[in-house]
Amino acid sequence: SGPPCGKRIVAGRIVKESYGAAKQQHTFTIEVLWSKGEKPLPPLRPLLIKGRNLYRLKTLRQ
């Protein structure tokens, strides 16, 4: 991890959600529909992200 190297926009859908009671945090598995920007992700790639990061990164819902 280091300084940000660019901006990437990812559209996807949540395919799995889990909650770790020991650390009290959500984890989401997101299936990428499309992506653009710095190092775009291929479609259908699973993306694992913690809830605290998902909420912090200006997440929009449809």
Secondary structure as a PSIPRED ss2 file (coil, helix, strand):
# PSIPRED VFORMAT (PSIPRED V4.0)

   1 S C   1.000  0.000  0.000
   2 G C   1.000  0.000  0.000
   3 P C   1.000  0.000  0.000
   4 P C   1.000  0.000  0.000
   5 C C   1.000  0.000  0.000
   6 G C   1.000  0.000  0.000
   7 K C   1.000  0.000  0.000
   8 R E   0.000  0.000  1.000
   9 I E   0.000  0.000  1.000
  10 V E   0.000  0.000  1.000
  11 A E   0.000  0.000  1.000
  12 G E   0.000  0.000  1.000
  13 R E   0.000  0.000  1.000
  14 I E   0.000  0.000  1.000
  15 V E   0.000  0.000  1.000
  16 K E   0.000  0.000  1.000
  17 E E   0.000  0.000  1.000
  18 S E   0.000  0.000  1.000
  19 Y E   0.000  0.000  1.000
  20 G E   0.000  0.000  1.000
  21 A C   1.000  0.000  0.000
  22 A C   1.000  0.000  0.000
  23 K C   1.000  0.000  0.000
  24 Q C   1.000  0.000  0.000
  25 Q E   0.000  0.000  1.000
  26 H E   0.000  0.000  1.000
  27 T E   0.000  0.000  1.000
  28 F E   0.000  0.000  1.000
  29 T E   0.000  0.000  1.000
  30 I E   0.000  0.000  1.000
  31 E E   0.000  0.000  1.000
  32 V E   0.000  0.000  1.000
  33 L E   0.000  0.000  1.000
  34 W E   0.000  0.000  1.000
  35 S E   0.000  0.000  1.000
  36 K E   0.000  0.000  1.000
  37 G E   0.000  0.000  1.000
  38 E C   1.000  0.000  0.000
  39 K C   1.000  0.000  0.000
  40 P C   1.000  0.000  0.000
  41 L C   1.000  0.000  0.000
  42 P C   1.000  0.000  0.000
  43 P C   1.000  0.000  0.000
  44 L C   1.000  0.000  0.000
  45 R C   1.000  0.000  0.000
  46 P E   0.000  0.000  1.000
  47 L E   0.000  0.000  1.000
  48 L E   0.000  0.000  1.000
  49 I E   0.000  0.000  1.000
  50 K E   0.000  0.000  1.000
  51 G H   0.000  1.000  0.000
  52 R H   0.000  1.000  0.000
  53 N H   0.000  1.000  0.000
  54 L H   0.000  1.000  0.000
  55 Y H   0.000  1.000  0.000
  56 R H   0.000  1.000  0.000
  57 L C   1.000  0.000  0.000
  58 K C   1.000  0.000  0.000
  59 T C   1.000  0.000  0.000
  60 L C   1.000  0.000  0.000
  61 R C   1.000  0.000  0.000
  62 Q C   1.000  0.000  0.000
